[in-house]
Amino acid sequence: MSPSTTSVERKQKHETGGLDAPFFMWYYTVIPHILMALLKYIGSVINLANSFSQATRPKHVGQMSELIQQFRDECDSHEVDYWEKFYDGDDKIDAASEKIWGCFLAIKENLNELTKDDVRAWTKDLIINKTHSGLQIQLDVLKYCVLMVSPIVLLT
């Protein structure tokens, strides 16, 4: 970016992933439901809390692949507004978001207890222990496979 770029322009470039504003505005106008304004990393943290809480599993919100197929079969318009009306699951969305929020609060509490030493210990464990174990097991399995195949190869 040039030095004359304003903070508003830099912010707009950041928010649009570097896309030119006209394209972004067209995209946002055409597909408004795709974009959510979240701070950096927050989407990933919410997704992680969702994974841990299993809040959006089919038993909680329905089997989406089946529901979307039913929607496509039964509805003439496949626009997102029609899908939202078809799904009619505000109560399920509320319940799932409550589960995710609870898990997020637990993550937040644990993060408040995390220290730099904890991060270093985790990093060392990953690089030293888990890398060695994983690669050593891989080598042992390969050696075992060669031993199992070797007599067959020698007989042919």
C-alpha positions in Angstrom: 0.0 0.0 0.0 1.2 3.5 -0.7 2.1 5.8 2.1 -0.8 8.0 1.1 -3.3 5.2 1.9 -5.7 6.3 4.6 -6.4 4.2 7.7 -10.0 3.8 6.4 -8.7 2.4 3.1 -6.2 0.1 4.9 -9.0 -1.1 7.2 -11.3 -1.7 4.2 -8.5 -3.6 2.4 -7.9 -5.7 5.5 -11.7 -6.4 6.0 -12.0 -7.4 2.3 -8.9 -9.6 2.3 -7.3 -7.2 -0.1 -10.1 -7.2 -2.6 -11.0 -4.0 -4.3 -13.9 -2.3 -2.7 -16.2 -2.4 -5.7 -16.0 -6.2 -6.0 -16.3 -6.6 -2.3 -19.4 -4.3 -2.2 -20.9 -6.3 -5.1 -20.2 -9.6 -3.4 -21.6 -8.3 -0.1 -24.7 -7.0 -1.8 -25.3 -10.2 -3.8 -24.3 -12.7 -1.0 -24.9 -10.8 2.3 -25.3 -13.9 4.4 -21.8 -15.2 3.7 -20.0 -12.5 5.6 -19.8 -12.1 9.3 -17.8 -9.3 11.0 -15.6 -11.1 13.6 -12.3 -10.1 15.1 -9.2 -12.0 14.1 -9.1 -15.6 15.4 -12.7 -15.5 16.8 -14.2 -17.6 14.1 -11.6 -20.3 14.7 -12.2 -20.1 18.4 -16.0 -20.4 18.0 -15.5 -23.3 15.6 -13.2 -25.0 18.2 -15.8 -24.5 20.9 -18.4 -25.9 18.6 -16.3 -29.0 18.0 -15.7 -29.5 21.7 -19.3 -29.0 22.6 -20.7 -30.9 19.6 -23.5 -28.3 19.6 -24.3 -28.6 15.9 -24.3 -32.3 15.7 -27.4 -33.8 13.9 -29.0 -34.9 17.1 -29.1 -31.2 18.2 -29.9 -29.3 15.0 -31.0 -31.9 12.5 -29.2 -33.8 9.7 -28.3 -30.8 7.5 -27.5 -32.9 4.4 -30.9 -34.5 4.5 -32.7 -31.3 5.3 -31.0 -29.3 2.5 -31.9 -32.1 0.1 -35.5 -32.0 1.3 -35.5 -28.2 0.9 -34.2 -28.5 -2.7 -36.8 -31.1 -3.5 -39.8 -29.2 -2.0 -39.0 -25.6 -2.6 -39.0 -23.8 -5.9 -36.6 -21.0 -4.8 -33.3 -22.1 -3.3 -32.3 -18.7 -1.9 -30.9 -18.5 1.6 -34.0 -16.6 2.9 -36.2 -19.5 1.8 -33.8 -22.0 3.4 -34.0 -20.1 6.7 -37.8 -20.2 6.6 -37.8 -23.9 5.6 -35.4 -24.8 8.4 -37.4 -22.8 11.0 -34.9 -23.8 13.8 -34.4 -20.7 15.9 -34.9 -22.7 19.0 -32.3 -25.2 17.9 -29.9 -22.4 16.9 -30.4 -20.8 20.3 -29.7 -24.1 22.1 -26.6 -24.8 20.0 -25.3 -21.3 20.5 -25.8 -21.6 24.3 -23.8 -24.8 24.3 -21.0 -23.2 22.3 -21.0 -20.1 24.5 -20.6 -22.3 27.6 -17.7 -24.1 26.0 -16.2 -20.8 24.9 -16.3 -19.5 28.5 -14.5 -22.7 29.7 -11.9 -22.2 27.1 -11.5 -18.5 28.1 -11.1 -19.5 31.7 -8.4 -22.0 30.9 -6.6 -19.5 28.6 -6.5 -17.1 31.6 -4.6 -19.7 33.5 -2.2 -20.5 30.6 1.4 -19.4 31.0 4.3 -18.9 28.6 6.0 -21.9 30.3 3.0 -24.0 29.5 3.2 -23.0 25.8 7.0 -23.8 25.8 6.4 -27.2 27.4 3.6 -28.0 24.9 5.9 -26.9 22.0 8.8 -29.0 23.3 6.5 -32.0 23.7 5.2 -31.6 20.1 8.7 -31.2 18.6 10.6 -33.7 20.6 8.3 -36.4 22.0 5.4 -36.5 19.5 7.6 -36.1 16.4 10.0 -38.8 17.6 7.2 -41.2 18.6 5.3 -40.7 15.4 8.3 -41.1 13.1 9.7 -44.0 15.1 6.4 -45.9 14.9 6.2 -45.1 11.2 9.7 -46.6 10.8 8.9 -49.7 12.9 5.7 -50.3 10.9 7.6 -50.0 7.6 10.3 -52.5 8.9 7.5 -54.9 10.0 5.9 -54.7 6.6 9.1 -55.4 4.8 9.6 -58.5 7.1 6.1 -59.7 6.3 6.4 -59.2 2.6 10.0 -60.3 2.2 9.4 -64.1 2.5 6.6 -63.8 -0.1 8.9 -61.8 -2.4 11.7 -64.4 -2.0 9.3 -67.2 -2.9 8.2 -65.7 -6.2 
